[in-house]
Amino acid sequence: PTVSAMEVVEAQDVDFNDVGGLDEQIQELIESVELPLLKPDSFARIGISPPKGVLLYGEPGTGKTLLAKAVAHRTQATFVRVVGSELIQKYIGDGAKLVRDLFDMARKKSPSILFIDELDAIASRRLNDTNGADREVQRTLMQLLAEMDGFDSRGEIRIIAATNRLDVLDPAILRPGRFDRVVYVPMPDEEARANILKIHSRYMNLGEDVDFKKLARMTETASGADLNAIAMEAGMLAVRFDKESIGMQDFLESTRKVMSKLESKQEELP
Ligand code: ATP
């Protein structure tokens, strides 16, 4: 593909085992994305149309992209990812065309899953209609709505979108036949945090003293992405000191480092 705002991946290597917590969210995606692609006949037999699109919302780094990739892996679908803000910045004047190309490609390479990250960048409620840049965003959104209305929900394309800001979205995007499933992706609780740390260190050589439960208690405000950073940083520390394996001491140090960065970020907020 020549369009560089899209990232097309034929097969994903992430699966649901790579996702910590989020069991309900995984179940939602199985019902609304996986089953329609793998067993369209079941829907036809019962006489219901599967949803065309699912909207995932929640804080940054909680696993929305990971979930979308994992469901693409399970269905062997082509995974096409676009980022809303890039669509707008890189293709000024051409956002609508890019959306068209995107759906053309999804059709050609079906079964496919179209993942739109940062949906809010193209689907916010219009603040100021007279502004040229806003009008351009509006055109891009219109095209997206038209494409979604135009395809058959029984076909082999599913759309997953993600946003951190459900509250700013244009309600038009949530109408039936568009994103008619909205799934909240929460920050990980203590059990999920321990799981996520385990997932991200499962190929690492760990000392026997590593206590994931304790680390989970120390990382209350950490997202999945932060926990990934903690595991990687612990590994780096062990390498730096030329150790045989990663010990609890390394994890404690990396946890302190990542958590103190998070706290200073919190303080910068207004
Ligand atoms: P954003 O809103 O910033 O796009 P996101 O919700 O899409 O974030 P991801 O890109 O899926 O977040 O997460 C970033 C990385 O953090 C993942 O590649 C993964 O390594 C880790 N991660 C996040 N959540 C989880 C989770 N629930 N289980 C395991 N790893 C996770």
py3Dmol code that shows the C-alpha trace and the ligand (Angstrom):
import py3Dmol

protein = """\
ATOM      1  CA  PRO A   1       0.000   0.000   0.000  1.00  0.00           C
ATOM      2  CA  THR A   2       1.198   3.438  -0.876  1.00  0.00           C
ATOM      3  CA  VAL A   3      -0.807   5.499   1.562  1.00  0.00           C
ATOM      4  CA  SER A   4       1.482   6.064   4.489  1.00  0.00           C
ATOM      5  CA  ALA A   5      -1.100   7.067   7.066  1.00  0.00           C
ATOM      6  CA  MET A   6      -2.311   3.487   7.000  1.00  0.00           C
ATOM      7  CA  GLU A   7      -0.519   0.617   8.493  1.00  0.00           C
ATOM      8  CA  VAL A   8      -1.592  -2.661   6.927  1.00  0.00           C
ATOM      9  CA  VAL A   9      -0.658  -5.889   8.576  1.00  0.00           C
ATOM     10  CA  GLU A  10      -1.767  -9.144   7.037  1.00  0.00           C
ATOM     11  CA  ALA A  11      -1.541 -11.273  10.141  1.00  0.00           C
ATOM     12  CA  GLN A  12      -1.106 -10.247  13.740  1.00  0.00           C
ATOM     13  CA  ASP A  13       1.053 -12.089  16.226  1.00  0.00           C
ATOM     14  CA  VAL A  14      -0.731 -10.783  19.311  1.00  0.00           C
ATOM     15  CA  ASP A  15      -3.483 -12.856  20.886  1.00  0.00           C
ATOM     16  CA  PHE A  16      -5.808 -12.689  23.871  1.00  0.00           C
ATOM     17  CA  ASN A  17      -3.190 -14.361  26.089  1.00  0.00           C
ATOM     18  CA  ASP A  18      -1.132 -11.198  25.702  1.00  0.00           C
ATOM     19  CA  VAL A  19      -3.896  -9.139  27.278  1.00  0.00           C
ATOM     20  CA  GLY A  20      -4.017  -8.849  31.062  1.00  0.00           C
ATOM     21  CA  GLY A  21      -7.460  -8.374  32.657  1.00  0.00           C
ATOM     22  CA  LEU A  22     -10.216  -7.165  30.316  1.00  0.00           C
ATOM     23  CA  ASP A  23     -12.089 -10.488  30.181  1.00  0.00           C
ATOM     24  CA  GLU A  24     -15.459  -8.828  29.603  1.00  0.00           C
ATOM     25  CA  GLN A  25     -14.016  -6.607  26.894  1.00  0.00           C
ATOM     26  CA  ILE A  26     -12.533  -9.641  25.160  1.00  0.00           C
ATOM     27  CA  GLN A  27     -15.941 -11.324  25.297  1.00  0.00           C
ATOM     28  CA  GLU A  28     -17.561  -8.268  23.704  1.00  0.00           C
ATOM     29  CA  LEU A  29     -15.070  -8.314  20.871  1.00  0.00           C
ATOM     30  CA  ILE A  30     -15.569 -12.019  20.293  1.00  0.00           C
ATOM     31  CA  GLU A  31     -19.310 -11.468  19.938  1.00  0.00           C
ATOM     32  CA  SER A  32     -19.240  -8.332  17.882  1.00  0.00           C
ATOM     33  CA  VAL A  33     -16.164  -8.828  15.702  1.00  0.00           C
ATOM     34  CA  GLU A  34     -14.938 -12.391  15.751  1.00  0.00           C
ATOM     35  CA  LEU A  35     -18.224 -14.306  15.437  1.00  0.00           C
ATOM     36  CA  PRO A  36     -19.624 -12.140  12.630  1.00  0.00           C
ATOM     37  CA  LEU A  37     -16.436 -12.735  10.627  1.00  0.00           C
ATOM     38  CA  LEU A  38     -16.042 -16.428  11.393  1.00  0.00           C
ATOM     39  CA  LYS A  39     -19.662 -17.524  11.650  1.00  0.00           C
ATOM     40  CA  PRO A  40     -21.825 -15.159   9.625  1.00  0.00           C
ATOM     41  CA  ASP A  41     -24.327 -17.981   9.077  1.00  0.00           C
ATOM     42  CA  SER A  42     -25.222 -18.121  12.761  1.00  0.00           C
ATOM     43  CA  PHE A  43     -26.363 -14.515  12.601  1.00  0.00           C
ATOM     44  CA  ALA A  44     -28.292 -15.102   9.378  1.00  0.00           C
ATOM     45  CA  ARG A  45     -29.987 -18.198  10.786  1.00  0.00           C
ATOM     46  CA  ILE A  46     -31.158 -16.356  13.867  1.00  0.00           C
ATOM     47  CA  GLY A  47     -32.097 -13.343  11.827  1.00  0.00           C
ATOM     48  CA  ILE A  48     -30.090 -10.559  13.428  1.00  0.00           C
ATOM     49  CA  SER A  49     -27.471  -8.267  11.932  1.00  0.00           C
ATOM     50  CA  PRO A  50     -24.151  -8.122  13.722  1.00  0.00           C
ATOM     51  CA  PRO A  51     -22.812  -4.712  14.705  1.00  0.00           C
ATOM     52  CA  LYS A  52     -20.647  -3.003  12.079  1.00  0.00           C
ATOM     53  CA  GLY A  53     -18.433  -1.265  14.490  1.00  0.00           C
ATOM     54  CA  VAL A  54     -17.231  -1.277  18.054  1.00  0.00           C
ATOM     55  CA  LEU A  55     -15.941   1.768  19.867  1.00  0.00           C
ATOM     56  CA  LEU A  56     -13.388   1.197  22.623  1.00  0.00           C
ATOM     57  CA  TYR A  57     -12.872   4.033  25.045  1.00  0.00           C
ATOM     58  CA  GLY A  58     -10.702   4.542  28.072  1.00  0.00           C
ATOM     59  CA  GLU A  59      -7.481   6.043  29.330  1.00  0.00           C
ATOM     60  CA  PRO A  60      -4.278   5.921  27.231  1.00  0.00           C
ATOM     61  CA  GLY A  61      -2.219   2.755  27.395  1.00  0.00           C
ATOM     62  CA  THR A  62      -4.976   0.468  28.683  1.00  0.00           C
ATOM     63  CA  GLY A  63      -4.848  -2.041  25.826  1.00  0.00           C
ATOM     64  CA  LYS A  64      -7.335  -0.802  23.218  1.00  0.00           C
ATOM     65  CA  THR A  65      -4.936  -1.306  20.321  1.00  0.00           C
ATOM     66  CA  LEU A  66      -3.813  -4.598  21.798  1.00  0.00           C
ATOM     67  CA  LEU A  67      -7.412  -5.877  21.906  1.00  0.00           C
ATOM     68  CA  ALA A  68      -8.006  -4.892  18.293  1.00  0.00           C
ATOM     69  CA  LYS A  69      -4.838  -6.636  17.157  1.00  0.00           C
ATOM     70  CA  ALA A  70      -5.652  -9.764  19.132  1.00  0.00           C
ATOM     71  CA  VAL A  71      -9.104 -10.103  17.609  1.00  0.00           C
ATOM     72  CA  ALA A  72      -7.594  -9.590  14.143  1.00  0.00           C
ATOM     73  CA  HIS A  73      -5.199 -12.413  14.899  1.00  0.00           C
ATOM     74  CA  ARG A  74      -7.999 -14.765  15.921  1.00  0.00           C
ATOM     75  CA  THR A  75      -9.912 -14.117  12.729  1.00  0.00           C
ATOM     76  CA  GLN A  76      -6.864 -14.065  10.445  1.00  0.00           C
ATOM     77  CA  ALA A  77      -8.264 -10.822   9.095  1.00  0.00           C
ATOM     78  CA  THR A  78      -6.181  -8.118   7.479  1.00  0.00           C
ATOM     79  CA  PHE A  79      -5.588  -5.426  10.069  1.00  0.00           C
ATOM     80  CA  VAL A  80      -5.610  -1.870   8.779  1.00  0.00           C
ATOM     81  CA  ARG A  81      -4.762   0.800  11.318  1.00  0.00           C
ATOM     82  CA  VAL A  82      -5.173   4.544  10.903  1.00  0.00           C
ATOM     83  CA  VAL A  83      -4.639   7.274  13.443  1.00  0.00           C
ATOM     84  CA  GLY A  84      -7.226  10.050  13.428  1.00  0.00           C
ATOM     85  CA  SER A  85      -4.819  12.876  14.214  1.00  0.00           C
ATOM     86  CA  GLU A  86      -2.423  11.764  11.462  1.00  0.00           C
ATOM     87  CA  LEU A  87      -5.265  11.611   8.990  1.00  0.00           C
ATOM     88  CA  ILE A  88      -5.927  15.256   9.669  1.00  0.00           C
ATOM     89  CA  GLN A  89      -2.358  16.528   9.843  1.00  0.00           C
ATOM     90  CA  LYS A  90      -0.812  14.683   6.925  1.00  0.00           C
ATOM     91  CA  TYR A  91      -3.669  14.825   4.499  1.00  0.00           C
ATOM     92  CA  ILE A  92      -4.961  18.327   4.777  1.00  0.00           C
ATOM     93  CA  GLY A  93      -7.516  18.633   2.032  1.00  0.00           C
ATOM     94  CA  ASP A  94      -7.427  14.930   1.420  1.00  0.00           C
ATOM     95  CA  GLY A  95      -8.790  13.309   4.563  1.00  0.00           C
ATOM     96  CA  ALA A  96     -12.035  12.319   2.845  1.00  0.00           C
ATOM     97  CA  LYS A  97     -10.183  10.687  -0.016  1.00  0.00           C
ATOM     98  CA  LEU A  98      -8.021   8.778   2.389  1.00  0.00           C
ATOM     99  CA  VAL A  99     -11.099   7.430   4.156  1.00  0.00           C
ATOM    100  CA  ARG A 100     -12.419   6.295   0.769  1.00  0.00           C
ATOM    101  CA  ASP A 101      -9.142   4.582  -0.076  1.00  0.00           C
ATOM    102  CA  LEU A 102      -9.142   2.962   3.307  1.00  0.00           C
ATOM    103  CA  PHE A 103     -12.511   1.307   2.793  1.00  0.00           C
ATOM    104  CA  ASP A 104     -11.537   0.292  -0.756  1.00  0.00           C
ATOM    105  CA  MET A 105      -8.508  -1.445   0.622  1.00  0.00           C
ATOM    106  CA  ALA A 106     -10.501  -3.094   3.410  1.00  0.00           C
ATOM    107  CA  ARG A 107     -12.925  -4.436   0.796  1.00  0.00           C
ATOM    108  CA  LYS A 108     -10.158  -5.724  -1.450  1.00  0.00           C
ATOM    109  CA  LYS A 109      -8.319  -7.418   1.372  1.00  0.00           C
ATOM    110  CA  SER A 110     -11.341  -8.746   3.224  1.00  0.00           C
ATOM    111  CA  PRO A 111     -11.921 -10.237   5.650  1.00  0.00           C
ATOM    112  CA  SER A 112     -10.503  -7.196   7.321  1.00  0.00           C
ATOM    113  CA  ILE A 113     -10.595  -5.209  10.492  1.00  0.00           C
ATOM    114  CA  LEU A 114     -10.226  -1.482  10.204  1.00  0.00           C
ATOM    115  CA  PHE A 115      -8.826   0.064  13.348  1.00  0.00           C
ATOM    116  CA  ILE A 116      -9.247   3.814  13.755  1.00  0.00           C
ATOM    117  CA  ASP A 117      -7.184   5.094  16.658  1.00  0.00           C
ATOM    118  CA  GLU A 118      -7.852   8.555  18.140  1.00  0.00           C
ATOM    119  CA  LEU A 119     -11.300   8.670  16.603  1.00  0.00           C
ATOM    120  CA  ASP A 120     -11.960  11.944  18.459  1.00  0.00           C
ATOM    121  CA  ALA A 121      -9.526  13.757  16.133  1.00  0.00           C
ATOM    122  CA  ILE A 122     -11.968  13.299  13.244  1.00  0.00           C
ATOM    123  CA  ALA A 123     -15.256  12.808  15.080  1.00  0.00           C
ATOM    124  CA  SER A 124     -15.514  15.566  17.670  1.00  0.00           C
ATOM    125  CA  ARG A 125     -18.562  17.714  17.946  1.00  0.00           C
ATOM    126  CA  ARG A 126     -17.894  20.718  15.767  1.00  0.00           C
ATOM    127  CA  LEU A 127     -16.753  23.675  17.784  1.00  0.00           C
ATOM    128  CA  ASN A 128     -16.549  26.239  15.082  1.00  0.00           C
ATOM    129  CA  ASP A 129     -18.109  25.577  11.698  1.00  0.00           C
ATOM    130  CA  THR A 130     -16.720  28.627   9.979  1.00  0.00           C
ATOM    131  CA  ASN A 131     -13.126  27.648  10.507  1.00  0.00           C
ATOM    132  CA  GLY A 132     -11.545  26.104   7.388  1.00  0.00           C
ATOM    133  CA  ALA A 133      -9.579  23.443   9.209  1.00  0.00           C
ATOM    134  CA  ASP A 134     -12.701  22.378  11.098  1.00  0.00           C
ATOM    135  CA  ARG A 135     -14.632  22.140   7.880  1.00  0.00           C
ATOM    136  CA  GLU A 136     -11.988  19.847   6.501  1.00  0.00           C
ATOM    137  CA  VAL A 137     -12.275  17.599   9.555  1.00  0.00           C
ATOM    138  CA  GLN A 138     -16.035  17.673   9.093  1.00  0.00           C
ATOM    139  CA  ARG A 139     -15.682  16.436   5.508  1.00  0.00           C
ATOM    140  CA  THR A 140     -13.481  13.587   6.657  1.00  0.00           C
ATOM    141  CA  LEU A 141     -16.056  12.598   9.251  1.00  0.00           C
ATOM    142  CA  MET A 142     -18.896  12.786   6.705  1.00  0.00           C
ATOM    143  CA  GLN A 143     -17.002  10.442   4.450  1.00  0.00           C
ATOM    144  CA  LEU A 144     -16.451   8.017   7.312  1.00  0.00           C
ATOM    145  CA  LEU A 145     -20.162   8.045   8.150  1.00  0.00           C
ATOM    146  CA  ALA A 146     -21.077   7.529   4.497  1.00  0.00           C
ATOM    147  CA  GLU A 147     -18.694   4.592   4.189  1.00  0.00           C
ATOM    148  CA  MET A 148     -20.051   3.017   7.358  1.00  0.00           C
ATOM    149  CA  ASP A 149     -23.633   3.438   6.195  1.00  0.00           C
ATOM    150  CA  GLY A 150     -22.708   2.044   2.799  1.00  0.00           C
ATOM    151  CA  PHE A 151     -21.389  -1.336   3.748  1.00  0.00           C
ATOM    152  CA  ASP A 152     -23.393  -4.377   4.660  1.00  0.00           C
ATOM    153  CA  SER A 153     -23.019  -5.535   8.244  1.00  0.00           C
ATOM    154  CA  ARG A 154     -23.216  -9.112   7.027  1.00  0.00           C
ATOM    155  CA  GLY A 155     -20.043  -8.610   4.991  1.00  0.00           C
ATOM    156  CA  GLU A 156     -16.465  -9.234   5.879  1.00  0.00           C
ATOM    157  CA  ILE A 157     -15.415  -5.851   7.217  1.00  0.00           C
ATOM    158  CA  ARG A 158     -15.530  -4.777  10.855  1.00  0.00           C
ATOM    159  CA  ILE A 159     -14.518  -1.444  12.250  1.00  0.00           C
ATOM    160  CA  ILE A 160     -12.989  -0.931  15.651  1.00  0.00           C
ATOM    161  CA  ALA A 161     -12.296   2.595  16.820  1.00  0.00           C
ATOM    162  CA  ALA A 162     -10.591   3.846  19.952  1.00  0.00           C
ATOM    163  CA  THR A 163     -10.715   7.090  21.867  1.00  0.00           C
ATOM    164  CA  ASN A 164      -9.726   8.546  25.224  1.00  0.00           C
ATOM    165  CA  ARG A 165     -12.556  11.088  25.025  1.00  0.00           C
ATOM    166  CA  LEU A 166     -16.035   9.676  24.645  1.00  0.00           C
ATOM    167  CA  ASP A 167     -17.537  12.952  25.857  1.00  0.00           C
ATOM    168  CA  VAL A 168     -16.364  15.016  22.860  1.00  0.00           C
ATOM    169  CA  LEU A 169     -17.644  12.684  20.147  1.00  0.00           C
ATOM    170  CA  ASP A 170     -20.288  13.748  17.684  1.00  0.00           C
ATOM    171  CA  PRO A 171     -23.394  11.718  18.602  1.00  0.00           C
ATOM    172  CA  ALA A 172     -23.899  10.965  14.882  1.00  0.00           C
ATOM    173  CA  ILE A 173     -21.065   8.487  15.105  1.00  0.00           C
ATOM    174  CA  LEU A 174     -22.878   6.414  17.722  1.00  0.00           C
ATOM    175  CA  ARG A 175     -26.141   5.993  15.841  1.00  0.00           C
ATOM    176  CA  PRO A 176     -27.408   2.488  15.085  1.00  0.00           C
ATOM    177  CA  GLY A 177     -25.632   0.979  12.115  1.00  0.00           C
ATOM    178  CA  ARG A 178     -22.450   2.872  12.938  1.00  0.00           C
ATOM    179  CA  PHE A 179     -20.570   2.328  16.172  1.00  0.00           C
ATOM    180  CA  ASP A 180     -23.438   0.621  17.874  1.00  0.00           C
ATOM    181  CA  ARG A 181     -21.357  -1.080  20.531  1.00  0.00           C
ATOM    182  CA  VAL A 182     -19.443   1.043  23.000  1.00  0.00           C
ATOM    183  CA  VAL A 183     -17.020  -0.788  25.251  1.00  0.00           C
ATOM    184  CA  TYR A 184     -15.219   0.797  28.180  1.00  0.00           C
ATOM    185  CA  VAL A 185     -11.606  -0.316  28.645  1.00  0.00           C
ATOM    186  CA  PRO A 186     -10.701   0.429  32.280  1.00  0.00           C
ATOM    187  CA  MET A 187      -7.372   0.927  34.004  1.00  0.00           C
ATOM    188  CA  PRO A 188      -6.131  -2.399  35.407  1.00  0.00           C
ATOM    189  CA  ASP A 189      -7.093  -3.405  38.956  1.00  0.00           C
ATOM    190  CA  GLU A 190      -4.613  -5.092  41.269  1.00  0.00           C
ATOM    191  CA  GLU A 191      -5.103  -8.575  39.880  1.00  0.00           C
ATOM    192  CA  ALA A 192      -4.877  -7.352  36.295  1.00  0.00           C
ATOM    193  CA  ARG A 193      -1.705  -5.416  37.118  1.00  0.00           C
ATOM    194  CA  ALA A 194      -0.029  -8.551  38.442  1.00  0.00           C
ATOM    195  CA  ASN A 195      -1.107 -10.392  35.295  1.00  0.00           C
ATOM    196  CA  ILE A 196       0.153  -7.687  32.981  1.00  0.00           C
ATOM    197  CA  LEU A 197       3.547  -7.680  34.724  1.00  0.00           C
ATOM    198  CA  LYS A 198       3.696 -11.463  34.313  1.00  0.00           C
ATOM    199  CA  ILE A 199       2.779 -11.256  30.645  1.00  0.00           C
ATOM    200  CA  HIS A 200       5.514  -8.743  29.945  1.00  0.00           C
ATOM    201  CA  SER A 201       8.186 -10.682  31.777  1.00  0.00           C
ATOM    202  CA  ARG A 202       7.221 -14.189  30.738  1.00  0.00           C
ATOM    203  CA  TYR A 203      10.236 -14.592  28.442  1.00  0.00           C
ATOM    204  CA  MET A 204      12.618 -13.019  30.926  1.00  0.00           C
ATOM    205  CA  ASN A 205      14.885 -14.903  33.236  1.00  0.00           C
ATOM    206  CA  LEU A 206      13.359 -14.121  36.631  1.00  0.00           C
ATOM    207  CA  GLY A 207      14.812 -14.635  40.091  1.00  0.00           C
ATOM    208  CA  GLU A 208      12.721 -16.584  42.580  1.00  0.00           C
ATOM    209  CA  ASP A 209      12.192 -13.566  44.789  1.00  0.00           C
ATOM    210  CA  VAL A 210      10.144 -11.615  42.240  1.00  0.00           C
ATOM    211  CA  ASP A 211       6.773 -10.928  43.874  1.00  0.00           C
ATOM    212  CA  PHE A 212       4.216  -9.744  41.328  1.00  0.00           C
ATOM    213  CA  LYS A 213       1.478  -9.361  43.938  1.00  0.00           C
ATOM    214  CA  LYS A 214       3.580  -6.905  45.865  1.00  0.00           C
ATOM    215  CA  LEU A 215       4.492  -5.005  42.709  1.00  0.00           C
ATOM    216  CA  ALA A 216       0.802  -4.854  41.771  1.00  0.00           C
ATOM    217  CA  ARG A 217       0.052  -3.205  45.124  1.00  0.00           C
ATOM    218  CA  MET A 218       2.754  -0.597  44.503  1.00  0.00           C
ATOM    219  CA  THR A 219       1.452   0.424  41.066  1.00  0.00           C
ATOM    220  CA  GLU A 220      -2.074   1.574  41.701  1.00  0.00           C
ATOM    221  CA  THR A 221      -2.086   4.346  39.107  1.00  0.00           C
ATOM    222  CA  ALA A 222      -0.169   2.467  36.412  1.00  0.00           C
ATOM    223  CA  SER A 223      -1.687   1.599  33.024  1.00  0.00           C
ATOM    224  CA  GLY A 224      -0.806  -1.509  31.037  1.00  0.00           C
ATOM    225  CA  ALA A 225       1.692   0.548  29.072  1.00  0.00           C
ATOM    226  CA  ASP A 226       3.351   1.719  32.323  1.00  0.00           C
ATOM    227  CA  LEU A 227       3.565  -1.869  33.581  1.00  0.00           C
ATOM    228  CA  ASN A 228       5.181  -2.898  30.320  1.00  0.00           C
ATOM    229  CA  ALA A 229       7.726  -0.124  30.885  1.00  0.00           C
ATOM    230  CA  ILE A 230       8.390  -1.378  34.419  1.00  0.00           C
ATOM    231  CA  ALA A 231       9.136  -4.917  33.213  1.00  0.00           C
ATOM    232  CA  MET A 232      11.410  -3.694  30.427  1.00  0.00           C
ATOM    233  CA  GLU A 233      13.253  -1.321  32.707  1.00  0.00           C
ATOM    234  CA  ALA A 234      13.813  -4.082  35.283  1.00  0.00           C
ATOM    235  CA  GLY A 235      15.327  -6.182  32.502  1.00  0.00           C
ATOM    236  CA  MET A 236      17.579  -3.311  31.446  1.00  0.00           C
ATOM    237  CA  LEU A 237      18.822  -2.877  34.998  1.00  0.00           C
ATOM    238  CA  ALA A 238      19.742  -6.561  35.201  1.00  0.00           C
ATOM    239  CA  VAL A 239      21.611  -6.286  31.905  1.00  0.00           C
ATOM    240  CA  ARG A 240      23.382  -3.132  33.010  1.00  0.00           C
ATOM    241  CA  PHE A 241      24.713  -4.891  36.099  1.00  0.00           C
ATOM    242  CA  ASP A 242      25.483  -8.013  34.132  1.00  0.00           C
ATOM    243  CA  LYS A 243      23.248 -10.239  36.253  1.00  0.00           C
ATOM    244  CA  GLU A 244      22.175 -13.823  35.572  1.00  0.00           C
ATOM    245  CA  SER A 245      18.520 -13.061  36.204  1.00  0.00           C
ATOM    246  CA  ILE A 246      16.173 -10.225  37.132  1.00  0.00           C
ATOM    247  CA  GLY A 247      15.576  -9.938  40.866  1.00  0.00           C
ATOM    248  CA  MET A 248      12.941  -8.206  42.974  1.00  0.00           C
ATOM    249  CA  GLN A 249      15.460  -5.424  43.613  1.00  0.00           C
ATOM    250  CA  ASP A 250      15.521  -4.618  39.887  1.00  0.00           C
ATOM    251  CA  PHE A 251      11.734  -4.551  39.763  1.00  0.00           C
ATOM    252  CA  LEU A 252      11.526  -2.330  42.821  1.00  0.00           C
ATOM    253  CA  GLU A 253      13.934   0.116  41.284  1.00  0.00           C
ATOM    254  CA  SER A 254      12.217   0.197  37.889  1.00  0.00           C
ATOM    255  CA  THR A 255       8.843   0.553  39.631  1.00  0.00           C
ATOM    256  CA  ARG A 256      10.063   3.553  41.596  1.00  0.00           C
ATOM    257  CA  LYS A 257      11.431   5.106  38.447  1.00  0.00           C
ATOM    258  CA  VAL A 258       8.303   4.654  36.329  1.00  0.00           C
ATOM    259  CA  MET A 259       5.899   5.579  39.151  1.00  0.00           C
ATOM    260  CA  SER A 260       7.766   8.771  40.002  1.00  0.00           C
ATOM    261  CA  LYS A 261       7.602   9.799  36.350  1.00  0.00           C
ATOM    262  CA  LEU A 262       3.841   9.223  36.471  1.00  0.00           C
ATOM    263  CA  GLU A 263       3.500  11.329  39.588  1.00  0.00           C
ATOM    264  CA  SER A 264       5.407  14.246  38.123  1.00  0.00           C
ATOM    265  CA  LYS A 265       3.168  14.055  35.051  1.00  0.00           C
ATOM    266  CA  GLN A 266       0.132  14.185  37.348  1.00  0.00           C
ATOM    267  CA  GLU A 267       1.452  17.338  38.986  1.00  0.00           C
ATOM    268  CA  GLU A 268       1.853  19.106  35.648  1.00  0.00           C
ATOM    269  CA  LEU A 269      -1.873  18.784  34.986  1.00  0.00           C
ATOM    270  CA  PRO A 270      -3.907  21.935  35.602  1.00  0.00           C
TER     271      PRO A 270
END
"""
ligand_1 = """\
31
ATP
P -3.778 4.787 23.453
O -5.096 5.269 23.922
O -2.640 5.599 23.987
O -3.693 4.515 21.986
P -4.160 1.968 23.982
O -5.244 1.787 24.951
O -4.422 1.669 22.557
O -3.522 3.386 24.186
P -2.145 -0.003 23.742
O -1.450 0.629 22.588
O -2.963 -1.187 23.469
O -2.969 1.073 24.513
O -1.099 -0.351 24.881
C 0.250 0.024 24.776
C 1.111 -1.117 25.274
O 0.902 -1.285 26.672
C 0.732 -2.448 24.657
O 1.457 -2.705 23.478
C 1.117 -3.407 25.763
O 2.489 -3.675 25.719
C 0.826 -2.644 27.020
N -0.519 -2.919 27.562
C -1.533 -2.033 27.709
N -2.616 -2.599 28.239
C -2.312 -3.896 28.435
C -3.015 -5.019 28.958
N -4.299 -4.921 29.386
N -2.384 -6.205 29.002
C -1.103 -6.317 28.574
N -0.385 -5.307 28.086
C -0.960 -4.093 28.009
"""
view = py3Dmol.view(width=600, height=400)
view.addModel(protein, "pdb")
view.setStyle({"model": 0}, {"cartoon": {"style": "trace"}})
view.addModel(ligand_1, "xyz")
view.setStyle({"model": 1}, {"stick": {}})
view.zoomTo()
view.show()
